[in-house]
Amino acid sequence: MFFPTFNINYLIYMLPAIILSLIAQLYVNAKYSKWSRIPNRSGFSGVQVAQRLREHMGFYNLELKGTPGRLTDHYDPRNNVLSLSKDIAEGATVAAMAITAHEFGHAQQDQKNYLPMRFRTALVPLVNIGTSVGWILILIGLLLQMSNLAWLGIIAFSAGAIFSIATLPVELNASKRARQMLKSSGMVTSETEMKGVSQVLNAAALTYVAAVATSVLQLFYFASMIGGSKRRR
């Protein structure tokens, strides 16, 4: 009886997050597909955008690398490396320019010691442990009817939700910095091109909103299981 109830209730709790995640993914695909077919006016590939921004911002120690996969672009603050996927690195499109500048926004956050980014980075070890151990403690606590152990699991598991919430302002700020850098460097001069950059970045931001919803609703679901188990006793 436990596992069928578990699955049905989980679906009920997670349905809003599932719907939001699907909408976010469809929106990202639509905007990326549209603006990855439109060349940027400067004619710069993602690598060239990165090189120009590196000079414009004076980030001469920033290393540029390639990374496999699609839309796997990221900035690693541990070794000051900005990695671009092949489509972004080689594409001279509005989408490639927007995504490259977004990752440069993270590099600027790192250079400026942006506090929310530092907070998110500090959470990583806690999240790795909490998400791995938390749900195990919750399930063991429920099976053995040890509510204190289950609530300890909730506390550990909440690290993932806190991380998702902390990630959202970091990503939004990186996108804001991206728009400013592209404008100040002279690579974006038209309203139409800036509109495309904003649409790509806003679509990406929606995926982080969906991630927050998923993490928080998972937490609420587990908490409801513990509360329901306690009432049945």
VEXMI-541023 format. One record per atom (N, C-alpha, C, O): residue in one letter; x, y, z. Coordinates in pm, whole numbers, padded with zeros to 5 digits, always signed. Example, Ala and Ser with C-alpha at 12.3 -4.5 7.8 and 13.67 -1.06 7.14 Angstrom:
// VEXMI-541023
A+01319-00569+00780
A+01230-00450+00780
A+01320-00330+00780
A+01424-00332+00846
S+01285-00225+00708
S+01367-00106+00714
S+01290+00003+00787
S+01341+00114+00804
END
This chain:
// VEXMI-541023
M+00082-00121+00000
M+00000+00000+00000
M+00085+00126+00000
M+00043+00230-00051
F+00203+00116+00057
F+00286+00236+00075
F+00332+00292-00059
F+00321+00413-00083
F+00386+00205-00147
F+00449+00257-00267
F+00350+00308-00371
F+00378+00410-00434
P+00233+00242-00396
P+00135+00301-00487
P+00086+00436-00439
P+00072+00529-00518
T+00059+00448-00305
T+00017+00578-00249
T+00126+00682-00268
T+00101+00798-00301
F+00248+00635-00246
F+00363+00724-00261
F+00366+00783-00401
F+00384+00904-00418
N+00350+00698-00504
N+00360+00742-00642
N+00246+00835-00681
N+00268+00938-00746
I+00123+00800-00641
I+00007+00882-00676
I+00016+01019-00610
I-00005+01121-00676
N+00047+01022-00482
N+00059+01150-00411
N+00174+01234-00466
N+00164+01356-00474
Y+00281+01167-00501
Y+00396+01239-00558
Y+00355+01308-00687
Y+00391+01424-00710
L+00282+01238-00771
L+00237+01296-00898
L+00147+01416-00873
L+00158+01518-00941
I+00057+01404-00774
I-00033+01515-00743
I+00046+01638-00698
I+00020+01749-00744
Y+00142+01617-00611
Y+00222+01729-00561
Y+00309+01789-00672
Y+00323+01911-00681
M+00365+01703-00755
M+00465+01750-00852
M+00405+01796-00984
M+00477+01851-01068
L+00275+01776-01006
L+00215+01811-01134
L+00239+01956-01176
L+00275+01979-01291
P+00222+02055-01086
P+00251+02193-01128
P+00396+02212-01174
P+00422+02282-01272
A+00490+02151-01103
A+00630+02163-01140
A+00658+02093-01272
A+00737+02141-01353
I+00594+01978-01294
I+00612+01905-01419
I+00562+01988-01537
I+00628+01999-01640
I+00443+02048-01519
I+00386+02132-01626
I+00475+02252-01653
I+00502+02285-01768
L+00521+02318-01546
L+00608+02434-01561
L+00739+02396-01629
L+00789+02471-01713
S+00795+02281-01594
S+00920+02236-01654
S+00902+02210-01804
S+00989+02244-01884
L+00789+02149-01841
L+00761+02124-01982
L+00746+02255-02059
L+00798+02270-02170
I+00673+02349-01999
I+00656+02480-02064
I+00791+02549-02081
I+00819+02605-02186
A+00873+02543-01976
A+01005+02607-01981
A+01091+02545-02090
A+01158+02616-02165
Q+01089+02412-02100
Q+01170+02344-02200
Q+01123+02377-02341
Q+01205+02399-02431
L+00992+02380-02361
L+00937+02415-02493
L+00973+02559-02529
L+01006+02588-02644
Y+00965+02648-02431
Y+00996+02788-02455
Y+01144+02808-02488
Y+01179+02883-02579
V+01230+02739-02413
V+01374+02746-02441
V+01404+02696-02581
V+01478+02760-02656
N+01347+02581-02615
N+01373+02524-02748
N+01325+02616-02859
N+01391+02631-02962
A+01207+02677-02837
A+01152+02765-02940
A+01238+02890-02960
A+01269+02926-03074
K+01277+02954-02850
K+01356+03077-02861
K+01498+03049-02909
K+01553+03124-02989
Y+01556+02939-02859
Y+01691+02906-02904
Y+01689+02869-03052
Y+01777+02910-03128
S+01589+02791-03094
S+01579+02753-03235
S+01563+02876-03325
S+01624+02884-03432
K+01481+02969-03281
K+01458+03091-03361
K+01585+03174-03374
K+01627+03209-03485
W+01647+03207-03261
W+01759+03301-03263
W+01893+03235-03297
W+01992+03304-03318
S+01896+03102-03301
S+02018+03035-03346
S+02023+03028-03499
S+02123+02987-03557
R+01913+03068-03562
R+01911+03076-03710
R+01934+03218-03760
R+01948+03241-03880
I+01938+03313-03667
I+01953+03454-03707
I+02095+03502-03675
I+02135+03503-03559
P+02172+03540-03778
P+02310+03586-03755
P+02312+03715-03673
P+02224+03800-03689
N+02412+03729-03587
N+02427+03857-03518
N+02494+03958-03612
N+02567+03920-03703
R+02467+04086-03590
R+02511+04190-03682
R+02663+04205-03686
R+02720+04247-03787
S+02728+04171-03575
S+02875+04184-03572
S+02944+04073-03649
S+03060+04088-03688
G+02874+03962-03671
G+02934+03850-03742
G+03030+03768-03657
G+03108+03689-03710
F+03025+03788-03524
F+03117+03718-03435
F+03060+03581-03393
F+02941+03569-03362
S+03146+03481-03394
S+03109+03352-03337
S+03112+03363-03184
S+03156+03464-03129
G+03065+03258-03118
G+03068+03260-02972
G+03209+03279-02917
G+03230+03352-02821
V+03305+03213-02979
V+03445+03227-02935
V+03492+03370-02953
V+03559+03425-02865
Q+03457+03430-03066
Q+03499+03569-03091
Q+03430+03666-02995
Q+03491+03764-02952
V+03304+03638-02962
V+03235+03720-02862
V+03307+03709-02729
V+03328+03810-02661
A+03344+03587-02691
A+03415+03566-02565
A+03549+03638-02564
A+03585+03699-02463
Q+03621+03631-02674
Q+03752+03697-02681
Q+03737+03849-02672
Q+03817+03915-02606
R+03636+03901-02738
R+03615+04046-02734
R+03573+04091-02594
R+03620+04193-02544
L+03484+04015-02531
L+03442+04050-02396
L+03557+04037-02297
L+03567+04115-02203
R+03643+03939-02319
R+03759+03922-02231
R+03849+04045-02237
R+03899+04091-02135
E+03868+04098-02356
E+03948+04220-02371
E+03873+04342-02316
E+03931+04426-02248
H+03744+04349-02347
H+03663+04465-02305
H+03656+04474-02153
H+03662+04584-02097
M+03644+04359-02086
M+03631+04357-01941
M+03765+04346-01870
M+03772+04360-01747
G+03872+04322-01945
G+04004+04311-01884
G+04026+04180-01809
G+04107+04174-01717
F+03953+04075-01849
F+03965+03945-01782
F+04071+03861-01856
F+04040+03757-01914
Y+04195+03908-01852
Y+04299+03845-01934
Y+04339+03706-01883
Y+04396+03627-01958
N+04311+03676-01757
N+04345+03544-01701
N+04235+03440-01725
N+04252+03323-01690
L+04124+03482-01783
L+04014+03391-01808
L+04049+03296-01923
L+04085+03341-02032
E+04039+03167-01897
E+04070+03067-02000
E+03942+03024-02070
E+03838+03005-02007
L+03951+03008-02202
L+03838+02963-02283
L+03862+02820-02327
L+03970+02785-02374
K+03760+02736-02312
K+03770+02596-02351
K+03642+02551-02421
K+03538+02615-02411
G+03653+02440-02492
G+03536+02376-02550
G+03482+02272-02453
G+03554+02222-02367
T+03353+02241-02468
T+03292+02137-02385
T+03195+02058-02472
T+03125+02117-02554
P+03187+01926-02455
P+03096+01846-02538
P+02950+01867-02500
P+02919+01914-02390
G+02862+01831-02591
G+02720+01839-02561
G+02653+01961-02622
G+02718+02044-02686
R+02521+01972-02600
R+02441+02084-02650
R+02396+02170-02533
R+02339+02120-02437
L+02422+02299-02543
L+02387+02395-02437
L+02445+02354-02302
L+02379+02365-02199
T+02568+02308-02305
T+02639+02269-02183
T+02737+02378-02139
T+02826+02353-02057
D+02721+02496-02194
D+02811+02608-02167
D+02806+02644-02018
D+02700+02643-01956
H+02922+02676-01962
H+02927+02709-01820
H+03057+02780-01785
H+03157+02773-01857
Y+03053+02847-01671
Y+03173+02909-01616
Y+03210+02838-01488
Y+03123+02815-01403
D+03335+02802-01472
D+03383+02733-01353
D+03468+02829-01270
D+03580+02861-01308
P+03415+02876-01155
P+03490+02972-01074
P+03610+02912-01003
P+03697+02984-00955
R+03614+02778-00996
R+03726+02714-00926
R+03858+02734-00999
R+03962+02749-00935
N+03854+02734-01132
N+03978+02751-01208
N+03970+02862-01312
N+04056+02872-01399
N+03866+02946-01303
N+03851+03062-01391
N+03850+03021-01538
N+03925+03075-01619
V+03764+02924-01571
V+03753+02872-01707
V+03610+02889-01757
V+03515+02855-01687
L+03596+02942-01877
L+03467+02953-01943
L+03464+02850-02055
L+03547+02853-02146
S+03369+02758-02049
S+03360+02650-02147
S+03238+02670-02236
S+03128+02698-02187
L+03259+02657-02366
L+03152+02675-02465
L+03131+02547-02543
L+03227+02481-02584
S+03004+02511-02565
S+02972+02396-02649
S+02999+02432-02795
S+03012+02549-02830
K+03008+02330-02879
K+03047+02352-03019
K+02953+02446-03092
K+02998+02537-03162
D+02821+02425-03077
D+02725+02509-03149
D+02737+02656-03108
D+02724+02745-03192
I+02761+02680-02981
I+02774+02818-02933
I+02909+02876-02972
I+02918+02991-03015
A+03014+02797-02958
A+03149+02846-02990
A+03163+02883-03137
A+03229+02982-03170
E+03102+02805-03225
E+03119+02826-03368
E+03008+02908-03432
E+03024+02960-03542
G+02894+02921-03363
G+02781+02991-03422
G+02793+03142-03412
G+02816+03197-03304
A+02776+03210-03526
A+02777+03357-03528
A+02633+03406-03525
A+02590+03481-03614
T+02560+03365-03424
T+02417+03393-03416
T+02385+03477-03292
T+02469+03496-03204
V+02263+03527-03288
V+02217+03604-03172
V+02214+03514-03048
V+02253+03557-02939
A+02168+03390-03066
A+02161+03298-02952
A+02300+03268-02896
A+02319+03268-02775
A+02396+03243-02985
A+02533+03214-02941
A+02592+03333-02866
A+02661+03315-02765
M+02566+03452-02915
M+02617+03573-02850
M+02555+03590-02711
M+02624+03625-02615
A+02424+03565-02700
A+02355+03581-02572
A+02406+03482-02468
A+02433+03520-02354
I+02420+03357-02507
I+02463+03253-02413
I+02608+03275-02370
I+02641+03257-02253
T+02693+03312-02465
T+02833+03340-02431
T+02841+03456-02332
T+02916+03450-02234
A+02766+03562-02358
A+02768+03678-02269
A+02712+03644-02131
A+02759+03697-02030
H+02613+03555-02126
H+02559+03512-01997
H+02667+03445-01912
H+02680+03474-01793
E+02745+03356-01974
E+02853+03291-01900
E+02960+03392-01859
E+03024+03377-01754
F+02980+03493-01941
F+03072+03600-01901
F+03016+03678-01783
F+03091+03732-01701
G+02884+03684-01775
G+02822+03747-01658
G+02862+03675-01530
G+02886+03739-01427
H+02870+03543-01536
H+02916+03467-01420
H+03062+03495-01390
H+03102+03505-01274
A+03142+03508-01494
A+03284+03540-01474
A+03298+03676-01406
A+03383+03693-01318
Q+03216+03772-01446
Q+03219+03904-01383
Q+03173+03896-01238
Q+03230+03963-01151
Q+03072+03816-01211
Q+03029+03796-01073
Q+03144+03744-00987
Q+03165+03788-00874
D+03218+03650-01042
D+03332+03593-00971
D+03440+03698-00947
D+03496+03706-00837
Q+03468+03778-01048
Q+03570+03882-01036
Q+03531+03988-00932
Q+03615+04041-00861
K+03401+04016-00926
K+03351+04121-00835
K+03312+04066-00698
K+03260+04140-00614
N+03338+03935-00674
N+03300+03873-00547
N+03153+03893-00515
N+03116+03932-00404
Y+03070+03868-00614
Y+02925+03884-00600
Y+02874+03789-00491
Y+02886+03667-00503
L+02818+03846-00385
L+02784+03769-00266
L+02688+03652-00292
L+02714+03542-00244
P+02579+03672-00367
P+02490+03557-00392
P+02561+03440-00462
P+02530+03324-00436
M+02657+03472-00549
M+02732+03364-00615
M+02820+03291-00513
M+02830+03169-00516
R+02884+03367-00424
R+02968+03305-00320
R+02882+03215-00230
R+02925+03106-00191
F+02762+03262-00198
F+02672+03184-00113
F+02633+03053-00182
F+02632+02947-00121
R+02600+03063-00311
R+02562+02943-00386
R+02677+02844-00394
R+02657+02723-00378
T+02798+02893-00419
T+02914+02806-00428
T+02941+02737-00295
T+02978+02620-00291
A+02921+02810-00186
A+02944+02753-00053
A+02844+02643-00021
A+02871+02555+00061
L+02728+02647-00086
L+02624+02547-00061
L+02653+02413-00128
L+02597+02312-00088
V+02739+02411-00229
V+02757+02291-00311
V+02791+02166-00230
V+02726+02064-00249
P+02891+02170-00138
P+02920+02048-00061
P+02800+02003+00024
P+02774+01883+00036
L+02729+02099+00082
L+02613+02067+00164
L+02503+02003+00080
L+02437+01909+00124
V+02483+02054-00041
V+02381+02001-00131
V+02415+01859-00173
V+02328+01772-00176
N+02540+01835-00207
N+02582+01701-00250
N+02553+01597-00143
N+02510+01486-00174
I+02578+01633-00018
I+02552+01540+00092
I+02403+01532+00122
I+02347+01423+00136
G+02339+01648+00131
G+02198+01653+00171
G+02105+01579+00075
G+02018+01504+00119
T+02123+01600-00057
T+02035+01535-00154
T+02062+01386-00163
T+01972+01309-00199
S+02183+01343-00131
S+02216+01201-00136
S+02162+01126-00014
S+02112+01014-00025
V+02173+01190+00101
V+02138+01124+00227
V+01994+01155+00270
V+01929+01071+00333
G+01946+01275+00238
G+01817+01320+00291
G+01701+01228+00261
G+01629+01188+00352
W+01682+01192+00133
W+01565+01110+00100
W+01576+00970+00159
W+01474+00906+00187
I+01699+00920+00178
I+01719+00789+00240
I+01673+00793+00386
I+01604+00703+00433
L+01712+00899+00458
L+01669+00915+00597
L+01517+00928+00607
L+01455+00875+00699
I+01460+00999+00510
I+01314+01017+00511
I+01244+00883+00496
I+01153+00852+00573
L+01283+00805+00399
L+01218+00677+00374
L+01240+00577+00487
L+01149+00505+00526
I+01363+00574+00540
I+01390+00484+00653
I+01306+00526+00774
I+01250+00442+00844
G+01300+00658+00799
G+01222+00709+00911
G+01075+00674+00897
G+01009+00642+00996
L+01021+00682+00773
L+00881+00649+00750
L+00856+00499+00767
L+00758+00459+00830
L+00943+00417+00710
L+00925+00272+00718
L+00935+00221+00862
L+00862+00129+00902
L+01026+00281+00939
L+01045+00238+01078
L+00962+00319+01176
L+00969+00299+01297
Q+00881+00412+01120
Q+00796+00500+01201
Q+00878+00578+01304
Q+00841+00591+01421
M+00991+00630+01256
M+01080+00714+01339
M+01074+00856+01283
M+01154+00895+01198
S+00975+00932+01332
S+00952+01065+01274
S+01071+01158+01292
S+01096+01242+01205
N+01143+01146+01401
N+01259+01233+01421
N+01365+01210+01314
N+01426+01305+01265
L+01386+01083+01277
L+01482+01051+01171
L+01433+01105+01037
L+01511+01156+00957
A+01303+01092+01013
A+01245+01142+00888
A+01258+01294+00877
A+01290+01347+00770
W+01233+01364+00988
W+01245+01510+00985
W+01391+01553+00970
W+01419+01657+00911
L+01483+01473+01021
L+01625+01500+00997
L+01656+01489+00849
L+01734+01566+00794
G+01593+01391+00785
G+01608+01378+00640
G+01553+01498+00566
G+01610+01542+00466
I+01440+01551+00614
I+01382+01671+00552
I+01480+01788+00559
I+01499+01861+00462
I+01543+01804+00676
I+01639+01913+00693
I+01756+01897+00594
I+01799+01993+00531
A+01805+01772+00582
A+01916+01747+00489
A+01872+01770+00345
A+01945+01829+00266
F+01752+01722+00312
F+01702+01732+00175
F+01672+01877+00136
F+01677+01912+00018
S+01641+01961+00235
S+01609+02101+00206
S+01726+02177+00148
S+01708+02285+00092
A+01847+02123+00161
A+01964+02190+00103
A+01948+02207-00048
A+01991+02307-00104
G+01886+02108-00112
G+01864+02118-00256
G+01770+02231-00293
G+01793+02302-00391
A+01664+02248-00214
A+01569+02357-00239
A+01634+02492-00215
A+01614+02586-00292
I+01712+02502-00108
I+01783+02627-00080
I+01879+02662-00193
I+01892+02778-00231
F+01947+02558-00246
F+02040+02581-00356
F+01967+02631-00481
F+02015+02722-00548
S+01852+02572-00511
S+01775+02616-00628
S+01729+02761-00613
S+01734+02839-00708
I+01684+02794-00493
I+01640+02932-00467
I+01758+03028-00477
I+01744+03138-00531
A+01873+02988-00425
A+01992+03073-00430
A+02044+03089-00572
A+02107+03190-00605
T+02019+02989-00657
T+02068+02994-00795
T+01993+03097-00878
T+02052+03161-00966
L+01864+03114-00852
L+01781+03201-00936
L+01833+03344-00945
L+01850+03393-01056
P+01860+03414-00833
P+01911+03552-00846
P+02048+03558-00912
P+02081+03657-00977
V+02129+03453-00894
V+02261+03451-00958
V+02246+03447-01110
V+02315+03518-01182
E+02154+03362-01158
E+02134+03350-01302
E+02070+03476-01360
E+02108+03521-01468
L+01974+03532-01290
L+01909+03655-01339
L+02010+03769-01346
L+02010+03848-01441
N+02096+03778-01246
N+02198+03883-01245
N+02300+03863-01357
N+02346+03960-01417
A+02337+03738-01385
A+02430+03711-01493
A+02373+03753-01628
A+02445+03803-01714
S+02243+03733-01645
S+02177+03776-01769
S+02173+03929-01780
S+02191+03985-01888
K+02148+03994-01668
K+02149+04140-01667
K+02288+04193-01704
K+02300+04286-01784
R+02391+04133-01647
R+02528+04172-01680
R+02559+04145-01827
R+02629+04222-01892
A+02506+04035-01880
A+02530+04000-02020
A+02477+04109-02113
A+02546+04151-02206
R+02355+04154-02088
R+02297+04259-02172
R+02379+04387-02163
R+02402+04454-02264
Q+02423+04421-02043
Q+02503+04543-02026
Q+02636+04533-02097
Q+02680+04629-02161
M+02702+04417-02087
M+02832+04399-02151
M+02822+04402-02303
M+02907+04460-02371
L+02719+04338-02356
L+02703+04337-02502
L+02676+04478-02555
L+02721+04513-02664
K+02603+04556-02478
K+02574+04694-02520
K+02697+04782-02505
K+02728+04859-02596
S+02766+04773-02392
S+02881+04861-02368
S+02999+04827-02459
S+03081+04913-02490
S+03009+04700-02501
S+03119+04660-02590
S+03090+04693-02736
S+03178+04680-02821
G+02968+04734-02765
G+02931+04771-02901
G+02893+04655-02990
G+02876+04673-03111
M+02879+04536-02934
M+02844+04421-03017
M+02695+04414-03046
M+02653+04352-03144
V+02613+04477-02962
V+02470+04486-02987
V+02433+04632-02999
V+02454+04710-02907
T+02379+04668-03115
T+02348+04809-03139
T+02202+04832-03178
T+02154+04945-03175
S+02132+04726-03214
S+01993+04742-03257
S+01896+04689-03153
S+01930+04600-03075
E+01776+04745-03152
E+01673+04701-03058
E+01627+04558-03089
E+01596+04481-02999
T+01624+04524-03217
T+01582+04390-03257
T+01678+04285-03204
T+01637+04181-03153
E+01808+04313-03215
E+01908+04217-03169
E+01905+04206-03016
E+01919+04097-02961
M+01886+04318-02948
M+01876+04313-02803
M+01750+04238-02759
M+01751+04169-02657
K+01644+04250-02836
K+01522+04176-02809
K+01550+04026-02817
K+01503+03949-02733
G+01626+03985-02920
G+01661+03844-02935
G+01746+03794-02820
G+01722+03686-02768
V+01845+03874-02781
V+01930+03839-02667
V+01844+03821-02542
V+01860+03723-02469
S+01754+03915-02518
S+01670+03909-02398
S+01577+03788-02400
S+01556+03726-02296
Q+01522+03755-02516
Q+01433+03640-02525
Q+01506+03510-02495
Q+01452+03423-02427
V+01627+03496-02546
V+01706+03376-02518
V+01738+03366-02369
V+01724+03260-02309
L+01779+03477-02310
L+01815+03477-02168
L+01694+03458-02079
L+01702+03389-01977
N+01582+03518-02115
N+01460+03502-02035
N+01409+03358-02040
N+01358+03306-01941
A+01422+03296-02156
A+01380+03156-02170
A+01465+03068-02079
A+01413+02978-02013
A+01595+03093-02077
A+01683+03015-01990
A+01647+03037-01843
A+01652+02943-01763
A+01611+03160-01808
A+01576+03191-01669
A+01453+03113-01624
A+01443+03076-01507
L+01361+03088-01717
L+01239+03015-01682
L+01271+02872-01636
L+01198+02816-01554
T+01378+02814-01690
T+01416+02679-01647
T+01460+02678-01501
T+01440+02579-01431
Y+01520+02786-01456
Y+01561+02794-01316
Y+01441+02816-01224
Y+01440+02768-01111
V+01340+02888-01273
V+01216+02902-01198
V+01150+02764-01181
V+01100+02731-01074
A+01151+02686-01289
A+01095+02551-01283
A+01173+02464-01185
A+01115+02381-01115
A+01304+02481-01181
A+01387+02404-01089
A+01353+02437-00944
A+01350+02348-00858
V+01328+02565-00916
V+01288+02606-00781
V+01155+02540-00744
V+01141+02486-00635
A+01058+02545-00836
A+00927+02484-00810
A+00940+02335-00782
A+00875+02282-00692
T+01024+02268-00860
T+01044+02124-00842
T+01103+02093-00705
T+01054+02004-00636
S+01207+02165-00667
S+01273+02141-00538
S+01182+02169-00420
S+01177+02090-00325
V+01109+02279-00426
V+01022+02317-00314
V+00904+02221-00301
V+00868+02182-00190
L+00845+02181-00414
L+00731+02090-00408
L+00773+01951-00362
L+00697+01883-00293
Q+00893+01907-00400
Q+00944+01780-00348
Q+00956+01786-00196
Q+00921+01691-00126
L+01005+01898-00148
L+01021+01916-00003
L+00885+01913+00066
L+00871+01848+00170
F+00787+01982+00010
F+00652+01981+00066
F+00592+01841+00065
F+00523+01801+00158
Y+00619+01768-00041
Y+00565+01633-00052
Y+00619+01544+00059
Y+00542+01476+00127
F+00750+01545+00079
F+00808+01462+00184
F+00759+01504+00322
F+00734+01420+00408
A+00746+01635+00342
A+00695+01684+00471
A+00553+01637+00495
A+00517+01602+00607
S+00470+01636+00388
S+00332+01589+00402
S+00327+01441+00435
S+00240+01397+00510
M+00421+01363+00380
M+00426+01220+00411
M+00456+01198+00559
M+00394+01113+00623
I+00549+01273+00611
I+00586+01257+00752
I+00470+01301+00842
I+00438+01233+00940
G+00407+01415+00807
G+00293+01462+00885
G+00178+01364+00881
G+00113+01340+00983
G+00151+01306+00763
G+00043+01209+00751
G+00071+01081+00827
G-00019+01022+00887
S+00198+01038+00825
S+00237+00918+00898
S+00220+00937+01049
S+00178+00846+01120
K+00253+01057+01096
K+00241+01086+01239
K+00095+01089+01282
K+00062+01041+01390
R+00007+01144+01197
R-00136+01150+01232
R-00198+01010+01236
R-00284+00982+01319
R-00152+00921+01144
R-00208+00786+01141
R-00172+00706+01266
R-00246+00617+01308
R-00057+00741+01326
R-00017+00673+01449
R-00100+00724+01568
R-00081+00679+01680
END
